[in-house]
Structure formats: structure tokens, C-alpha cells
Amino acid sequence: MKLEILQPAKGSVRDNTRQGRGQGSGGGGTARRGHKGAKSRSGYSSKRGFEGGQMPLQRRLPKFGFNNINRIEYKGINLDTIQALVEKTGVSLVDLKFLKEHGLMSKFDLIKVLGRGELTSKVSVSVNAFSKSAVTAIEALGGTATVVTKSSATSEIEGSQPE
């Protein structure tokens, strides 16, 4: 192989066309944009999904699914997470204020204790909801599972007394 023989692959190198540089450039008076229409004008930018006036795909397809406006969304915390917190801090009462202090929830979260993992120490838990398996696991060790209502939960987190 000799350096003077090397050349790029066929079709990989093209000359740059200089748009709008007169008749001699090959672009003519239209600068290769064609005649008339939005795409020939300066400042043109198409909207996402625009199909030239044809009904766009996202409007041709049917809607599907269902969003329940009455859905109550809980943030799930498992028993193994509670057990790890109890071992780390040594507390026997886990409530919303305690969970917020340890970064497991934000101010407006609703908490549901779920039954994954194993609980090995007696703990009193007071949150917004429990799964059946979580209640049985907490009460099997002599702990209590107390459901807290939404209004008293927010006042509990903020530190004021419920009225």
C-alpha cells in the first residue's frame, strides 16, 4: 500500500453546495427550496407532528386508558425498611413525623405500610394505611398499627395540635 494511492470510499465525499449564491451555483433563484409554500420562506420551522395539513397521527389514533380522578395515591414503605430504621435509631414508635425526618416522605405524601420483609422488633406504627400482611406482622410481635387520617396527619407533620 502506498500513500499516493489512498482515496476515500466511493460516494463518501461530496462537495458542499453553497445555497443562494446565484445562477452559477446550480441552486438558481430559489436556492434549492422550490417554488412557493411555507418551506420556501425565511423563518420557516415546522411544528412537531405537523403533516402538511393532513390530520396528524396523534389525532387519528383513538384515545385509550382511564385516569381515575378519585384515586388515592400512597407511597409504599415496606416492613424491612421500618426494621432497618428501628435498628439504626432504636425507636419504638414510627409515625409520619419520624418518616419525614428520615427523608422517607415529603410533606403531602400519604404512606402505606406494605408487608415485604421481616419485622423482628416490637414497633408501634401510625401511618395513613396498611396492607393486611403488614398489620398481622406488626401485631404478631405485640406492636400496634394505627391508621392516621389525612387532616390530623398534616397537622402532625407540621408540629401543631389538631383542632
Secondary structure, DSSP 8 states (H G I E B T S, - for coil): --GGG----TTS------TT--GGGTSGGGTTS-SSSGGGSTT----TT-BTTB--HHHHS-------TT----EEEEHHHHHHHHHHH--SEEEHHHHHHTTS--TT--EEEE--S---S--EEEESEE-HHHHHHHHHTT-EEEE--HHHHHHHHHT----
